[in-house]
Amino acid sequence: MLSKKPWRTEVVLFFCAAQASCLFLGVALIGILQKMQVTGFHSDEDFGNPLVATLSFQGATWLLIPIFLRLHGISFRDAFGLKKGNWLSAVLLAVGVVIVILPVSEALMQVSVHVLDHFGWKEHNEEAVTLVTGAKAFWMKVYLDVFTVALAPVAEEFIFRGVLYTYIKQLGYPWLAFFGVSALFALIHGDAAIAVPLFVLALALTWLYEKTDNLLAPIIAHSLFNTANLILLALVSKWS
């Protein structure tokens, strides 16, 4: 059962507004630098674009997390549920969830692609996938791999499970929190073909958070899920 968090409305709104502002500024900066033909911003594959894109959202979250917690007077250990002594069981449960969700996610993606093709919807890769597969420089590949496996899961789980889900549920709307926040998580990745798989993943991560009351569990599951998909992308790229 998820423990109650002291999230205040004004702080949650500040957190969301700061996130939106950083994202908007990042998108605007990329557009300006591309028009100015600045080195590193000529095309989507150049190193500047993925750096700004990742830092303006997930990177900004890493800076906003300590501010959010300080404004509530709560420590990292309390906010993430790390004082409960259930680390091992949380990790094992996270691994189990990933083992189950990976084949389900792949099957749902294949069905989604088939349905979209049937209705003439042009397949469009998620921006994060395009960044990872299109990276040319070795150091950029390493950065994006670390970002995908470590930085993004922490930031996204804090936003969607740690803050939004918890806050909306505590307002008295548990079903809206469970399904609505999961849908938002799927939609922000910007790819119709993976929207349903990511929605199901988000539901599983939310259930995992509820079950363990430990944000480490969905973070680990999210990280393992991304790692497995990175490996799959590498294999597909090599075979093709």
C-alpha angles and dihedrals in degrees: 000000000000113000120230116266124207094233111158121209096234092051093047090050090048090050093050093045091050090050092050092046093051091048092049092048091049093052091045092048092051090050093049094046091047091053090048089052091231113180110266094028103070095105139005090262095057116107097245097062099056091043094055093038094054097038094049093060117016093021091052089051091061088058094044096049096073090043091051092049094044091053088055095043092235129132128234090248093054095042094049094040093241096141095068097086093229098113096123096048090045092052093047092048090049091053090049092051091051092050089054099040099047098070091038090052093048092049092049091049092053091050091047092051090048092050093046091049090050091056093043096251110159110235112244124191119231111257092241091054091050091051094050097044094040098050110120106182118075093227090052091052089052092048093049092047091052090044092051096045102037118008101042097047093053094047096043095044091050091051100043105028103020099045116010100037094043095045096048092045091051089052086065101263106108096158093048089049093048099046103021098052090043090053091049090051090054095045097052090063088069102219122113092200093062099033094097095044091049091047090055090045090052091051089052092048091049091050088049091053091049092048097049103026083217121114089203089074098061090038091057093043091049091048093049091047091052091045092053091050092048089054091048091050091050092051093047091048091050094048093047 
